[in-house]
Amino acid sequence: MEPMKPMKPMEPMKPMSGGEKWWPDDLGQPSTSGAQNGMRYAFFPDKQRLLIEQDGKLTTYDSGDHRIGGVSQQGGGASSLTFTSQNGSVDLDQLKKI
């Protein structure tokens, strides 16, 4: 029986890609972002901005005093989005388009 050979050192893992940046540079980094059902969103608390991209169209909303942390979607389309904030749920149609 042949003795076991030492293991080769493992290569360090590469960090996961955060995906491509699809928002304007002047907004900085979002505190939260996500995508589902062909729609993606990003929230920028310092600028009080919520961006929604759907079907290649980018829409910007004033988030006011909401600090958005997540999203739920009823059916399809951006109009059925509900976000969670420190104030509870907020429907997208409650936010002002910019």
Gaussian input, Z-matrix of N, CA and C with variables (Angstrom, degrees):
# hf/3-21g

backbone

0 1
 N
 C     1     B1
 C     2     B2     1     A1
 N     3     B3     2     A2     1     D1
 C     4     B4     3     A3     2     D2
 C     5     B5     4     A4     3     D3
 N     6     B6     5     A5     4     D4
 C     7     B7     6     A6     5     D5
 C     8     B8     7     A7     6     D6
 N     9     B9     8     A8     7     D7
 C    10    B10     9     A9     8     D8
 C    11    B11    10    A10     9     D9
 N    12    B12    11    A11    10    D10
 C    13    B13    12    A12    11    D11
 C    14    B14    13    A13    12    D12
 N    15    B15    14    A14    13    D13
 C    16    B16    15    A15    14    D14
 C    17    B17    16    A16    15    D15
 N    18    B18    17    A17    16    D16
 C    19    B19    18    A18    17    D17
 C    20    B20    19    A19    18    D18
 N    21    B21    20    A20    19    D19
 C    22    B22    21    A21    20    D20
 C    23    B23    22    A22    21    D21
 N    24    B24    23    A23    22    D22
 C    25    B25    24    A24    23    D23
 C    26    B26    25    A25    24    D24
 N    27    B27    26    A26    25    D25
 C    28    B28    27    A27    26    D26
 C    29    B29    28    A28    27    D27
 N    30    B30    29    A29    28    D28
 C    31    B31    30    A30    29    D29
 C    32    B32    31    A31    30    D30
 N    33    B33    32    A32    31    D31
 C    34    B34    33    A33    32    D32
 C    35    B35    34    A34    33    D33
 N    36    B36    35    A35    34    D34
 C    37    B37    36    A36    35    D35
 C    38    B38    37    A37    36    D36
 N    39    B39    38    A38    37    D37
 C    40    B40    39    A39    38    D38
 C    41    B41    40    A40    39    D39
 N    42    B42    41    A41    40    D40
 C    43    B43    42    A42    41    D41
 C    44    B44    43    A43    42    D42
 N    45    B45    44    A44    43    D43
 C    46    B46    45    A45    44    D44
 C    47    B47    46    A46    45    D45
 N    48    B48    47    A47    46    D46
 C    49    B49    48    A48    47    D47
 C    50    B50    49    A49    48    D48
 N    51    B51    50    A50    49    D49
 C    52    B52    51    A51    50    D50
 C    53    B53    52    A52    51    D51
 N    54    B54    53    A53    52    D52
 C    55    B55    54    A54    53    D53
 C    56    B56    55    A55    54    D54
 N    57    B57    56    A56    55    D55
 C    58    B58    57    A57    56    D56
 C    59    B59    58    A58    57    D57
 N    60    B60    59    A59    58    D58
 C    61    B61    60    A60    59    D59
 C    62    B62    61    A61    60    D60
 N    63    B63    62    A62    61    D61
 C    64    B64    63    A63    62    D62
 C    65    B65    64    A64    63    D63
 N    66    B66    65    A65    64    D64
 C    67    B67    66    A66    65    D65
 C    68    B68    67    A67    66    D66
 N    69    B69    68    A68    67    D67
 C    70    B70    69    A69    68    D68
 C    71    B71    70    A70    69    D69
 N    72    B72    71    A71    70    D70
 C    73    B73    72    A72    71    D71
 C    74    B74    73    A73    72    D72
 N    75    B75    74    A74    73    D73
 C    76    B76    75    A75    74    D74
 C    77    B77    76    A76    75    D75
 N    78    B78    77    A77    76    D76
 C    79    B79    78    A78    77    D77
 C    80    B80    79    A79    78    D78
 N    81    B81    80    A80    79    D79
 C    82    B82    81    A81    80    D80
 C    83    B83    82    A82    81    D81
 N    84    B84    83    A83    82    D82
 C    85    B85    84    A84    83    D83
 C    86    B86    85    A85    84    D84
 N    87    B87    86    A86    85    D85
 C    88    B88    87    A87    86    D86
 C    89    B89    88    A88    87    D87
 N    90    B90    89    A89    88    D88
 C    91    B91    90    A90    89    D89
 C    92    B92    91    A91    90    D90
 N    93    B93    92    A92    91    D91
 C    94    B94    93    A93    92    D92
 C    95    B95    94    A94    93    D93
 N    96    B96    95    A95    94    D94
 C    97    B97    96    A96    95    D95
 C    98    B98    97    A97    96    D96
 N    99    B99    98    A98    97    D97
 C   100   B100    99    A99    98    D98
 C   101   B101   100   A100    99    D99
 N   102   B102   101   A101   100   D100
 C   103   B103   102   A102   101   D101
 C   104   B104   103   A103   102   D102
 N   105   B105   104   A104   103   D103
 C   106   B106   105   A105   104   D104
 C   107   B107   106   A106   105   D105
 N   108   B108   107   A107   106   D106
 C   109   B109   108   A108   107   D107
 C   110   B110   109   A109   108   D108
 N   111   B111   110   A110   109   D109
 C   112   B112   111   A111   110   D110
 C   113   B113   112   A112   111   D111
 N   114   B114   113   A113   112   D112
 C   115   B115   114   A114   113   D113
 C   116   B116   115   A115   114   D114
 N   117   B117   116   A116   115   D115
 C   118   B118   117   A117   116   D116
 C   119   B119   118   A118   117   D117
 N   120   B120   119   A119   118   D118
 C   121   B121   120   A120   119   D119
 C   122   B122   121   A121   120   D120
 N   123   B123   122   A122   121   D121
 C   124   B124   123   A123   122   D122
 C   125   B125   124   A124   123   D123
 N   126   B126   125   A125   124   D124
 C   127   B127   126   A126   125   D125
 C   128   B128   127   A127   126   D126
 N   129   B129   128   A128   127   D127
 C   130   B130   129   A129   128   D128
 C   131   B131   130   A130   129   D129
 N   132   B132   131   A131   130   D130
 C   133   B133   132   A132   131   D131
 C   134   B134   133   A133   132   D132
 N   135   B135   134   A134   133   D133
 C   136   B136   135   A135   134   D134
 C   137   B137   136   A136   135   D135
 N   138   B138   137   A137   136   D136
 C   139   B139   138   A138   137   D137
 C   140   B140   139   A139   138   D138
 N   141   B141   140   A140   139   D139
 C   142   B142   141   A141   140   D140
 C   143   B143   142   A142   141   D141
 N   144   B144   143   A143   142   D142
 C   145   B145   144   A144   143   D143
 C   146   B146   145   A145   144   D144
 N   147   B147   146   A146   145   D145
 C   148   B148   147   A147   146   D146
 C   149   B149   148   A148   147   D147
 N   150   B150   149   A149   148   D148
 C   151   B151   150   A150   149   D149
 C   152   B152   151   A151   150   D150
 N   153   B153   152   A152   151   D151
 C   154   B154   153   A153   152   D152
 C   155   B155   154   A154   153   D153
 N   156   B156   155   A155   154   D154
 C   157   B157   156   A156   155   D155
 C   158   B158   157   A157   156   D156
 N   159   B159   158   A158   157   D157
 C   160   B160   159   A159   158   D158
 C   161   B161   160   A160   159   D159
 N   162   B162   161   A161   160   D160
 C   163   B163   162   A162   161   D161
 C   164   B164   163   A163   162   D162
 N   165   B165   164   A164   163   D163
 C   166   B166   165   A165   164   D164
 C   167   B167   166   A166   165   D165
 N   168   B168   167   A167   166   D166
 C   169   B169   168   A168   167   D167
 C   170   B170   169   A169   168   D168
 N   171   B171   170   A170   169   D169
 C   172   B172   171   A171   170   D170
 C   173   B173   172   A172   171   D171
 N   174   B174   173   A173   172   D172
 C   175   B175   174   A174   173   D173
 C   176   B176   175   A175   174   D174
 N   177   B177   176   A176   175   D175
 C   178   B178   177   A177   176   D176
 C   179   B179   178   A178   177   D177
 N   180   B180   179   A179   178   D178
 C   181   B181   180   A180   179   D179
 C   182   B182   181   A181   180   D180
 N   183   B183   182   A182   181   D181
 C   184   B184   183   A183   182   D182
 C   185   B185   184   A184   183   D183
 N   186   B186   185   A185   184   D184
 C   187   B187   186   A186   185   D185
 C   188   B188   187   A187   186   D186
 N   189   B189   188   A188   187   D187
 C   190   B190   189   A189   188   D188
 C   191   B191   190   A190   189   D189
 N   192   B192   191   A191   190   D190
 C   193   B193   192   A192   191   D191
 C   194   B194   193   A193   192   D192
 N   195   B195   194   A194   193   D193
 C   196   B196   195   A195   194   D194
 C   197   B197   196   A196   195   D195
 N   198   B198   197   A197   196   D196
 C   199   B199   198   A198   197   D197
 C   200   B200   199   A199   198   D198
 N   201   B201   200   A200   199   D199
 C   202   B202   201   A201   200   D200
 C   203   B203   202   A202   201   D201
 N   204   B204   203   A203   202   D202
 C   205   B205   204   A204   203   D203
 C   206   B206   205   A205   204   D204
 N   207   B207   206   A206   205   D205
 C   208   B208   207   A207   206   D206
 C   209   B209   208   A208   207   D207
 N   210   B210   209   A209   208   D208
 C   211   B211   210   A210   209   D209
 C   212   B212   211   A211   210   D210
 N   213   B213   212   A212   211   D211
 C   214   B214   213   A213   212   D212
 C   215   B215   214   A214   213   D213
 N   216   B216   215   A215   214   D214
 C   217   B217   216   A216   215   D215
 C   218   B218   217   A217   216   D216
 N   219   B219   218   A218   217   D217
 C   220   B220   219   A219   218   D218
 C   221   B221   220   A220   219   D219
 N   222   B222   221   A221   220   D220
 C   223   B223   222   A222   221   D221
 C   224   B224   223   A223   222   D222
 N   225   B225   224   A224   223   D223
 C   226   B226   225   A225   224   D224
 C   227   B227   226   A226   225   D225
 N   228   B228   227   A227   226   D226
 C   229   B229   228   A228   227   D227
 C   230   B230   229   A229   228   D228
 N   231   B231   230   A230   229   D229
 C   232   B232   231   A231   230   D230
 C   233   B233   232   A232   231   D231
 N   234   B234   233   A233   232   D232
 C   235   B235   234   A234   233   D233
 C   236   B236   235   A235   234   D234
 N   237   B237   236   A236   235   D235
 C   238   B238   237   A237   236   D236
 C   239   B239   238   A238   237   D237
 N   240   B240   239   A239   238   D238
 C   241   B241   240   A240   239   D239
 C   242   B242   241   A241   240   D240
 N   243   B243   242   A242   241   D241
 C   244   B244   243   A243   242   D242
 C   245   B245   244   A244   243   D243
 N   246   B246   245   A245   244   D244
 C   247   B247   246   A246   245   D245
 C   248   B248   247   A247   246   D246
 N   249   B249   248   A248   247   D247
 C   250   B250   249   A249   248   D248
 C   251   B251   250   A250   249   D249
 N   252   B252   251   A251   250   D250
 C   253   B253   252   A252   251   D251
 C   254   B254   253   A253   252   D252
 N   255   B255   254   A254   253   D253
 C   256   B256   255   A255   254   D254
 C   257   B257   256   A256   255   D255
 N   258   B258   257   A257   256   D256
 C   259   B259   258   A258   257   D257
 C   260   B260   259   A259   258   D258
 N   261   B261   260   A260   259   D259
 C   262   B262   261   A261   260   D260
 C   263   B263   262   A262   261   D261
 N   264   B264   263   A263   262   D262
 C   265   B265   264   A264   263   D263
 C   266   B266   265   A265   264   D264
 N   267   B267   266   A266   265   D265
 C   268   B268   267   A267   266   D266
 C   269   B269   268   A268   267   D267
 N   270   B270   269   A269   268   D268
 C   271   B271   270   A270   269   D269
 C   272   B272   271   A271   270   D270
 N   273   B273   272   A272   271   D271
 C   274   B274   273   A273   272   D272
 C   275   B275   274   A274   273   D273
 N   276   B276   275   A275   274   D274
 C   277   B277   276   A276   275   D275
 C   278   B278   277   A277   276   D276
 N   279   B279   278   A278   277   D277
 C   280   B280   279   A279   278   D278
 C   281   B281   280   A280   279   D279
 N   282   B282   281   A281   280   D280
 C   283   B283   282   A282   281   D281
 C   284   B284   283   A283   282   D282
 N   285   B285   284   A284   283   D283
 C   286   B286   285   A285   284   D284
 C   287   B287   286   A286   285   D285
 N   288   B288   287   A287   286   D286
 C   289   B289   288   A288   287   D287
 C   290   B290   289   A289   288   D288
 N   291   B291   290   A290   289   D289
 C   292   B292   291   A291   290   D290
 C   293   B293   292   A292   291   D291

   B1=1.4299
   B2=1.5232
   B3=1.3194
   B4=1.4554
   B5=1.5282
   B6=1.3438
   B7=1.4688
   B8=1.5343
   B9=1.3252
   B10=1.4681
   B11=1.5156
   B12=1.3145
   B13=1.4603
   B14=1.5227
   B15=1.3355
   B16=1.4708
   B17=1.5341
   B18=1.3412
   B19=1.4648
   B20=1.5265
   B21=1.3205
   B22=1.4615
   B23=1.5244
   B24=1.3258
   B25=1.4711
   B26=1.5237
   B27=1.3213
   B28=1.4581
   B29=1.5248
   B30=1.3245
   B31=1.4549
   B32=1.5227
   B33=1.3233
   B34=1.4704
   B35=1.5253
   B36=1.3313
   B37=1.4559
   B38=1.5210
   B39=1.3172
   B40=1.4531
   B41=1.5218
   B42=1.3367
   B43=1.4596
   B44=1.5182
   B45=1.3454
   B46=1.4570
   B47=1.5253
   B48=1.3032
   B49=1.4512
   B50=1.5196
   B51=1.3129
   B52=1.4569
   B53=1.5150
   B54=1.3003
   B55=1.4505
   B56=1.5238
   B57=1.2953
   B58=1.4622
   B59=1.5209
   B60=1.2951
   B61=1.4615
   B62=1.5265
   B63=1.3164
   B64=1.4616
   B65=1.5293
   B66=1.3319
   B67=1.4634
   B68=1.5184
   B69=1.3516
   B70=1.4711
   B71=1.5332
   B72=1.3211
   B73=1.4679
   B74=1.5191
   B75=1.3413
   B76=1.4638
   B77=1.5242
   B78=1.3295
   B79=1.4683
   B80=1.5254
   B81=1.3191
   B82=1.4642
   B83=1.5206
   B84=1.3367
   B85=1.4675
   B86=1.5245
   B87=1.3277
   B88=1.4593
   B89=1.5300
   B90=1.3346
   B91=1.4620
   B92=1.5195
   B93=1.3120
   B94=1.4538
   B95=1.5189
   B96=1.3034
   B97=1.4631
   B98=1.5221
   B99=1.3036
   B100=1.4502
   B101=1.5095
   B102=1.3197
   B103=1.4559
   B104=1.5162
   B105=1.3234
   B106=1.4566
   B107=1.5132
   B108=1.3151
   B109=1.4701
   B110=1.5278
   B111=1.3263
   B112=1.4564
   B113=1.5172
   B114=1.3220
   B115=1.4552
   B116=1.5156
   B117=1.3399
   B118=1.4534
   B119=1.5218
   B120=1.3337
   B121=1.4556
   B122=1.5147
   B123=1.3289
   B124=1.4619
   B125=1.5275
   B126=1.3334
   B127=1.4592
   B128=1.5239
   B129=1.3346
   B130=1.4607
   B131=1.5271
   B132=1.3426
   B133=1.4691
   B134=1.5313
   B135=1.3200
   B136=1.4617
   B137=1.5290
   B138=1.3252
   B139=1.4665
   B140=1.5323
   B141=1.3207
   B142=1.4681
   B143=1.5300
   B144=1.3300
   B145=1.4594
   B146=1.5284
   B147=1.3263
   B148=1.4573
   B149=1.5153
   B150=1.3242
   B151=1.4619
   B152=1.5183
   B153=1.3247
   B154=1.4576
   B155=1.5158
   B156=1.3278
   B157=1.4522
   B158=1.5149
   B159=1.3233
   B160=1.4614
   B161=1.5198
   B162=1.3119
   B163=1.4717
   B164=1.5254
   B165=1.3431
   B166=1.4530
   B167=1.5225
   B168=1.3292
   B169=1.4654
   B170=1.5179
   B171=1.3390
   B172=1.4558
   B173=1.5277
   B174=1.3340
   B175=1.4595
   B176=1.5213
   B177=1.3371
   B178=1.4587
   B179=1.5195
   B180=1.3422
   B181=1.4607
   B182=1.5235
   B183=1.3328
   B184=1.4601
   B185=1.5255
   B186=1.3265
   B187=1.4655
   B188=1.5220
   B189=1.3367
   B190=1.4586
   B191=1.5237
   B192=1.3392
   B193=1.4629
   B194=1.5320
   B195=1.3303
   B196=1.4682
   B197=1.5254
   B198=1.3267
   B199=1.4634
   B200=1.5159
   B201=1.3101
   B202=1.4586
   B203=1.5191
   B204=1.3263
   B205=1.4576
   B206=1.5069
   B207=1.3214
   B208=1.4530
   B209=1.5103
   B210=1.3335
   B211=1.4637
   B212=1.5197
   B213=1.3221
   B214=1.4627
   B215=1.5170
   B216=1.3171
   B217=1.4538
   B218=1.5178
   B219=1.3126
   B220=1.4590
   B221=1.5226
   B222=1.3211
   B223=1.4618
   B224=1.5081
   B225=1.3179
   B226=1.4585
   B227=1.5044
   B228=1.2965
   B229=1.4589
   B230=1.5044
   B231=1.3254
   B232=1.4640
   B233=1.5200
   B234=1.3376
   B235=1.4605
   B236=1.5233
   B237=1.3170
   B238=1.4590
   B239=1.5301
   B240=1.3217
   B241=1.4575
   B242=1.5235
   B243=1.3295
   B244=1.4572
   B245=1.5162
   B246=1.3306
   B247=1.4536
   B248=1.5155
   B249=1.3107
   B250=1.4606
   B251=1.5193
   B252=1.3282
   B253=1.4541
   B254=1.5200
   B255=1.3196
   B256=1.4558
   B257=1.5273
   B258=1.3413
   B259=1.4622
   B260=1.5266
   B261=1.3358
   B262=1.4643
   B263=1.5165
   B264=1.3227
   B265=1.4661
   B266=1.5143
   B267=1.3265
   B268=1.4552
   B269=1.5392
   B270=1.3250
   B271=1.4658
   B272=1.5233
   B273=1.3161
   B274=1.4554
   B275=1.5283
   B276=1.3219
   B277=1.4670
   B278=1.5315
   B279=1.3466
   B280=1.4688
   B281=1.5247
   B282=1.3293
   B283=1.4699
   B284=1.5212
   B285=1.3255
   B286=1.4630
   B287=1.5314
   B288=1.3485
   B289=1.4681
   B290=1.5198
   B291=1.3327
   B292=1.4633
   B293=1.5169
   A1=108.45
   A2=115.14
   A3=121.69
   A4=109.61
   A5=118.62
   A6=120.27
   A7=111.06
   A8=115.75
   A9=121.24
   A10=110.26
   A11=115.17
   A12=121.05
   A13=108.58
   A14=117.14
   A15=119.02
   A16=110.87
   A17=114.79
   A18=120.17
   A19=109.57
   A20=115.61
   A21=121.02
   A22=107.93
   A23=117.75
   A24=119.46
   A25=110.60
   A26=115.00
   A27=120.18
   A28=109.49
   A29=116.60
   A30=121.11
   A31=108.14
   A32=117.17
   A33=118.58
   A34=110.60
   A35=115.26
   A36=120.23
   A37=109.64
   A38=115.46
   A39=120.77
   A40=108.02
   A41=117.82
   A42=118.96
   A43=111.00
   A44=114.86
   A45=119.88
   A46=109.39
   A47=115.59
   A48=120.58
   A49=109.33
   A50=116.79
   A51=121.43
   A52=112.18
   A53=117.38
   A54=120.48
   A55=110.18
   A56=114.07
   A57=117.95
   A58=110.67
   A59=115.41
   A60=121.86
   A61=108.05
   A62=116.82
   A63=120.78
   A64=112.63
   A65=117.58
   A66=121.40
   A67=109.74
   A68=116.96
   A69=120.52
   A70=112.39
   A71=116.06
   A72=122.48
   A73=113.05
   A74=117.38
   A75=120.14
   A76=113.27
   A77=118.45
   A78=121.04
   A79=112.44
   A80=117.77
   A81=120.87
   A82=111.44
   A83=115.71
   A84=121.50
   A85=109.70
   A86=118.36
   A87=119.94
   A88=111.12
   A89=115.59
   A90=119.08
   A91=110.32
   A92=116.25
   A93=121.58
   A94=108.62
   A95=115.74
   A96=120.88
   A97=107.47
   A98=115.50
   A99=119.24
   A100=110.66
   A101=114.89
   A102=121.08
   A103=109.19
   A104=114.68
   A105=120.27
   A106=108.62
   A107=115.86
   A108=122.73
   A109=113.44
   A110=117.65
   A111=121.58
   A112=114.75
   A113=117.91
   A114=123.14
   A115=107.65
   A116=116.68
   A117=119.58
   A118=109.35
   A119=114.23
   A120=120.00
   A121=109.70
   A122=115.50
   A123=122.67
   A124=107.26
   A125=115.87
   A126=121.45
   A127=110.25
   A128=115.79
   A129=123.67
   A130=108.44
   A131=117.93
   A132=120.27
   A133=114.15
   A134=118.75
   A135=120.78
   A136=111.85
   A137=116.16
   A138=121.25
   A139=111.33
   A140=117.76
   A141=124.20
   A142=110.37
   A143=115.07
   A144=120.84
   A145=110.70
   A146=114.03
   A147=123.05
   A148=106.46
   A149=116.76
   A150=121.23
   A151=108.91
   A152=115.42
   A153=122.88
   A154=106.77
   A155=116.61
   A156=120.49
   A157=108.37
   A158=115.14
   A159=120.38
   A160=108.40
   A161=115.36
   A162=122.11
   A163=111.95
   A164=116.62
   A165=121.54
   A166=114.43
   A167=117.43
   A168=121.26
   A169=109.42
   A170=116.00
   A171=122.33
   A172=109.27
   A173=116.53
   A174=122.03
   A175=108.23
   A176=115.95
   A177=122.60
   A178=109.20
   A179=115.47
   A180=122.33
   A181=109.67
   A182=115.64
   A183=122.32
   A184=106.14
   A185=117.41
   A186=121.00
   A187=112.71
   A188=117.40
   A189=120.30
   A190=110.97
   A191=116.61
   A192=119.73
   A193=112.78
   A194=117.32
   A195=120.39
   A196=110.45
   A197=115.67
   A198=122.37
   A199=106.35
   A200=115.29
   A201=122.86
   A202=111.25
   A203=114.28
   A204=119.74
   A205=114.20
   A206=118.76
   A207=119.90
   A208=110.80
   A209=115.67
   A210=121.03
   A211=109.81
   A212=116.02
   A213=121.28
   A214=106.71
   A215=115.85
   A216=120.64
   A217=108.75
   A218=116.18
   A219=122.42
   A220=107.59
   A221=117.88
   A222=119.62
   A223=110.92
   A224=116.68
   A225=120.50
   A226=111.44
   A227=115.68
   A228=120.75
   A229=113.22
   A230=114.86
   A231=120.80
   A232=111.70
   A233=117.91
   A234=119.76
   A235=112.59
   A236=117.50
   A237=120.37
   A238=112.53
   A239=117.43
   A240=121.37
   A241=111.48
   A242=115.67
   A243=121.86
   A244=107.43
   A245=116.32
   A246=121.77
   A247=109.88
   A248=115.94
   A249=120.34
   A250=108.46
   A251=115.47
   A252=121.05
   A253=108.01
   A254=116.13
   A255=120.45
   A256=110.86
   A257=117.40
   A258=122.69
   A259=112.54
   A260=117.42
   A261=121.27
   A262=110.18
   A263=116.00
   A264=120.96
   A265=110.83
   A266=115.70
   A267=121.78
   A268=107.82
   A269=115.34
   A270=120.40
   A271=109.43
   A272=115.39
   A273=119.85
   A274=111.16
   A275=118.11
   A276=119.96
   A277=112.99
   A278=117.69
   A279=121.37
   A280=111.97
   A281=116.63
   A282=121.46
   A283=110.57
   A284=115.78
   A285=121.68
   A286=109.81
   A287=115.80
   A288=120.74
   A289=108.83
   A290=114.79
   A291=120.22
   A292=108.63
   D1=134.01
   D2=-177.34
   D3=-88.22
   D4=138.05
   D5=179.63
   D6=-66.88
   D7=153.91
   D8=179.09
   D9=-65.84
   D10=143.17
   D11=177.71
   D12=-91.32
   D13=148.46
   D14=178.38
   D15=-63.91
   D16=148.40
   D17=178.92
   D18=-72.45
   D19=147.28
   D20=174.64
   D21=-75.87
   D22=145.70
   D23=177.96
   D24=-62.07
   D25=144.00
   D26=178.55
   D27=-80.03
   D28=147.95
   D29=175.08
   D30=-79.60
   D31=144.47
   D32=178.72
   D33=-62.71
   D34=146.53
   D35=178.41
   D36=-73.57
   D37=145.19
   D38=176.16
   D39=-87.74
   D40=142.20
   D41=178.62
   D42=-65.00
   D43=148.61
   D44=178.44
   D45=-68.88
   D46=145.65
   D47=176.94
   D48=-74.38
   D49=137.90
   D50=177.64
   D51=-82.92
   D52=6.00
   D53=-177.67
   D54=86.29
   D55=170.42
   D56=-178.72
   D57=-78.76
   D58=147.79
   D59=177.81
   D60=-81.33
   D61=125.27
   D62=-176.95
   D63=-119.70
   D64=4.91
   D65=-178.98
   D66=-108.05
   D67=161.97
   D68=179.93
   D69=-63.44
   D70=146.31
   D71=-178.67
   D72=-58.80
   D73=-35.97
   D74=-173.58
   D75=-67.61
   D76=-11.45
   D77=178.18
   D78=-85.36
   D79=-16.00
   D80=-178.72
   D81=78.58
   D82=-146.04
   D83=-179.44
   D84=-99.82
   D85=136.44
   D86=177.94
   D87=-73.62
   D88=151.44
   D89=175.05
   D90=-80.23
   D91=-24.96
   D92=175.53
   D93=-150.87
   D94=148.31
   D95=176.32
   D96=-156.42
   D97=161.30
   D98=-179.84
   D99=-172.69
   D100=178.80
   D101=179.85
   D102=-152.44
   D103=144.24
   D104=173.03
   D105=-163.35
   D106=145.05
   D107=175.47
   D108=50.59
   D109=44.83
   D110=176.12
   D111=76.32
   D112=9.16
   D113=179.88
   D114=-123.30
   D115=146.43
   D116=173.26
   D117=-136.59
   D118=154.26
   D119=-177.92
   D120=-138.29
   D121=157.95
   D122=175.02
   D123=-148.46
   D124=136.51
   D125=-178.84
   D126=-116.34
   D127=132.22
   D128=-177.49
   D129=-121.29
   D130=92.69
   D131=-173.67
   D132=-63.90
   D133=-35.70
   D134=-178.77
   D135=-64.62
   D136=-30.05
   D137=-179.53
   D138=-100.64
   D139=-4.30
   D140=-176.59
   D141=53.93
   D142=50.22
   D143=-177.83
   D144=-128.83
   D145=138.94
   D146=173.09
   D147=-121.20
   D148=124.24
   D149=178.20
   D150=-107.75
   D151=136.53
   D152=176.12
   D153=-124.54
   D154=129.15
   D155=174.18
   D156=-119.38
   D157=125.33
   D158=177.71
   D159=-144.06
   D160=131.78
   D161=-179.71
   D162=53.86
   D163=37.12
   D164=177.75
   D165=79.36
   D166=0.10
   D167=179.87
   D168=-102.79
   D169=126.72
   D170=-179.06
   D171=-101.53
   D172=125.58
   D173=178.29
   D174=-121.49
   D175=135.62
   D176=-179.73
   D177=-109.31
   D178=136.24
   D179=179.02
   D180=-123.23
   D181=147.77
   D182=171.93
   D183=-85.26
   D184=118.82
   D185=-176.57
   D186=-85.46
   D187=-6.26
   D188=179.41
   D189=58.14
   D190=-132.34
   D191=-178.69
   D192=-90.12
   D193=5.52
   D194=179.02
   D195=-75.52
   D196=134.37
   D197=173.59
   D198=-111.33
   D199=94.87
   D200=-170.04
   D201=-74.49
   D202=134.62
   D203=-178.82
   D204=-124.42
   D205=-12.45
   D206=-178.78
   D207=-169.26
   D208=175.12
   D209=-176.10
   D210=-141.93
   D211=149.11
   D212=168.38
   D213=-133.01
   D214=151.98
   D215=-174.00
   D216=-130.71
   D217=127.03
   D218=175.93
   D219=-98.98
   D220=121.96
   D221=-179.48
   D222=63.42
   D223=-136.40
   D224=-179.73
   D225=-124.86
   D226=160.56
   D227=176.00
   D228=96.72
   D229=148.82
   D230=-177.58
   D231=-67.34
   D232=-25.37
   D233=-177.09
   D234=-67.87
   D235=-14.69
   D236=-179.08
   D237=-101.90
   D238=19.62
   D239=-178.45
   D240=-84.33
   D241=138.10
   D242=172.62
   D243=-126.31
   D244=131.24
   D245=-178.87
   D246=-109.01
   D247=152.95
   D248=174.44
   D249=-101.27
   D250=138.83
   D251=177.65
   D252=-139.67
   D253=179.72
   D254=178.93
   D255=-64.81
   D256=-16.07
   D257=178.97
   D258=-95.95
   D259=4.99
   D260=-176.29
   D261=103.52
   D262=-153.07
   D263=-178.46
   D264=-80.74
   D265=143.82
   D266=176.03
   D267=-136.61
   D268=123.72
   D269=177.78
   D270=-77.88
   D271=147.05
   D272=-178.58
   D273=-58.01
   D274=-35.59
   D275=-178.42
   D276=-70.73
   D277=-5.98
   D278=174.89
   D279=-85.47
   D280=-13.58
   D281=-179.42
   D282=-94.47
   D283=146.48
   D284=-178.58
   D285=-81.89
   D286=128.60
   D287=173.54
   D288=-73.01
   D289=143.46
   D290=178.51
   D291=-111.62

